């Protein structure tokens, strides 16, 4: 059935995207470790000579691989979005038929088994849109329980859409000094946190950096 096949394909895409994200995070962690070149830092020193403290060919290869993974991630996410829309339609169609009183009890049971449940679709829709790829010790984010690698599903009123970095920044500024609800995925499980954007001795109001997925 279409619903069952599409759900299976969607779950495989989610697993593939998780694997891509894991590889991306490993590369990012290596490039951004203390003394590392960063994601786009210079590979030459102040005098214009190649840096001797890093393996330049390896860094270039990892940056190139990261770029490829980001493209793959976007393609997978776009396909997931298409599937999610179809799954929503498949879920709503039986409800519409039931509202009109059509179909027998047995046929309704068959429809319910061949289409994803409300919980299945909600889990698929509630996907992370950003990941914490940098966090400073003693920062508000660290003190409030946020951890490196946490994948953000909801940050205050921000859940998805365009201009996410700007919206995340605006949301933090608007909530300065006030508790802000955050939903994240950590090691495959959803967690709820409350963070309070505030001034501290470091940069920003949270002391962490979000990378949009």
C-alpha positions in Angstrom: 0.0 0.0 0.0 1.1 3.5 -0.7 1.0 4.6 3.0 3.0 1.6 4.2 5.6 1.8 1.4 6.0 5.6 1.8 6.4 5.3 5.6 9.1 2.6 5.1 10.9 4.8 2.6 10.6 7.8 5.0 12.0 5.9 7.9 15.0 4.8 5.8 15.6 8.4 4.7 15.5 9.5 8.4 18.1 6.8 9.2 20.2 7.9 6.3 20.0 11.5 7.4 21.0 10.6 10.9 24.1 8.8 9.5 24.9 11.9 7.4 24.5 14.2 10.5 26.7 11.9 12.6 29.5 12.0 10.0 29.1 15.8 9.7 29.4 16.2 13.4 32.6 14.1 13.6 34.2 16.3 10.9 33.0 19.5 12.6 34.3 18.4 16.0 37.7 17.7 14.5 37.9 21.0 12.6 36.7 23.1 15.5 38.8 21.5 18.3 41.1 23.8 20.2 43.9 24.9 17.9 42.1 23.5 14.9 41.6 25.4 11.6 37.8 25.8 12.0 35.2 25.3 9.3 36.6 28.1 7.1 39.7 29.4 8.9 42.9 30.5 7.1 45.3 27.7 6.1 48.2 30.2 6.1 49.9 32.1 8.9 50.2 35.8 9.4 53.1 36.0 7.0 51.2 34.1 4.2 53.0 30.8 4.6 51.2 27.4 4.9 50.4 26.6 8.5 52.8 24.0 9.9 50.5 23.1 12.9 47.9 21.4 10.8 47.8 18.9 8.0 46.5 21.1 5.2 45.6 18.3 2.7 43.6 16.5 5.3 41.8 19.8 6.3 40.9 20.5 2.7 39.6 17.0 2.2 37.5 17.2 5.3 36.1 20.6 4.3 35.3 19.2 0.9 33.6 16.1 2.4 31.6 18.3 4.7 30.3 20.4 1.8 29.3 17.1 0.0 27.5 15.9 3.2 25.6 19.2 3.5 24.4 18.9 -0.1 23.3 15.3 0.6 21.6 16.4 3.8 19.6 19.0 1.9 18.5 16.5 -0.8 17.4 14.0 1.9 15.6 16.7 3.9 13.7 17.9 0.7 12.6 14.4 -0.1 11.5 13.9 3.5 9.4 17.0 3.3 7.7 15.7 0.2 7.0 12.4 1.9 5.7 14.0 5.0 3.1 16.0 3.0 1.9 12.8 1.4 1.8 11.0 4.7 -0.3 13.9 6.1 -2.7 13.5 3.2 -2.9 9.8 3.7 -3.7 10.3 7.4 -6.4 12.9 6.8 -8.1 11.0 3.9 -9.6 8.2 6.1 -10.8 10.8 8.6 -12.6 12.6 5.8 -14.2 9.3 4.7 -15.2 8.4 8.2 -16.8 11.9 8.7 -19.1 11.1 5.7 -20.0 7.7 7.2 -18.6 5.8 4.3 -16.9 2.3 4.6 -17.6 -0.6 6.9 -15.9 -1.2 10.2 -13.6 -3.8 8.7 -12.5 -1.5 5.8 -11.8 1.3 8.3 -9.5 -1.0 10.3 -7.6 -1.9 7.1 -7.1 1.8 6.3 -5.8 2.5 9.8 -3.3 -0.3 9.6 -2.0 0.7 6.1 -1.5 4.4 7.0 0.9 5.8 9.6 -0.6 6.6 13.0 -0.9 10.1 14.3 2.2 9.5 16.5 4.2 8.2 13.6 3.6 11.3 11.5 4.1 13.6 14.5 7.5 12.1 15.2 8.5 12.4 11.6 7.3 16.0 11.4 9.1 16.9 14.7 12.5 16.9 13.2 15.5 18.9 14.3 16.4 22.0 12.3 19.7 22.9 14.1 22.5 21.4 16.1 24.7 22.8 18.8 28.2 22.6 17.4 29.9 24.9 19.8 29.3 25.6 23.5 31.5 27.5 26.0 32.2 26.3 29.5 30.4 28.3 32.1 28.0 29.8 29.5 24.3 30.2 30.2 23.6 27.4 27.7 26.0 25.0 29.5 24.7 25.9 32.9 21.1 25.4 31.8 21.8 21.9 30.5 22.4 22.3 26.8 25.1 20.0 25.4 27.3 19.8 22.4 25.6 17.8 19.7 22.0 18.5 20.9 19.7 18.8 17.9 17.2 21.6 18.3 13.5 20.8 17.4 12.0 23.9 19.0 13.6 27.0 20.4 10.9 29.2 22.0 8.6 30.0 19.1 11.1 28.9 16.5 10.5 25.5 14.9 11.3 25.7 11.2 11.3 28.0 8.2 13.6 30.5 6.6 16.3 32.8 8.2 16.6 30.4 11.1 19.9 31.8 12.5 18.4 35.3 12.6 15.2 34.1 14.1 17.1 32.2 16.8 19.1 35.3 17.6 16.0 37.4 17.8 14.3 34.9 20.0 17.2 34.8 22.4 17.3 38.7 22.5 13.6 38.9 23.1 13.8 36.4 25.9 16.8 38.0 27.7 16.5 37.4 31.4 13.4 35.2 30.9 13.1 31.4 30.8 12.8 30.0 27.3 11.4 26.6 26.5 13.6 24.4 24.3 13.0 20.9 22.8 16.0 19.0 21.6 16.9 15.5 20.5 19.8 13.9 22.4 21.0 10.5 21.6 17.8 9.7 19.7 15.5 10.8 22.5 13.5 14.0 22.8 14.2 16.2 25.9 12.7 19.4 27.2 14.9 22.1 28.6 14.5 25.6 29.9 17.3 28.1 29.1 17.6 31.7 30.1 19.4 34.0 27.7 21.5 36.4 29.8 24.7 38.4 29.8 27.8 36.7 31.1 31.6 37.1 30.8 31.6 35.6 27.3 30.1 36.3 24.0 26.4 36.3 23.2 23.5 35.7 25.5 23.8 31.9 25.5 27.5 31.2 24.8 26.8 28.6 22.1 26.6 28.3 18.4 23.8 26.7 16.3 24.4 25.1 12.9 21.4 24.9 10.7 20.7 21.4 9.4 
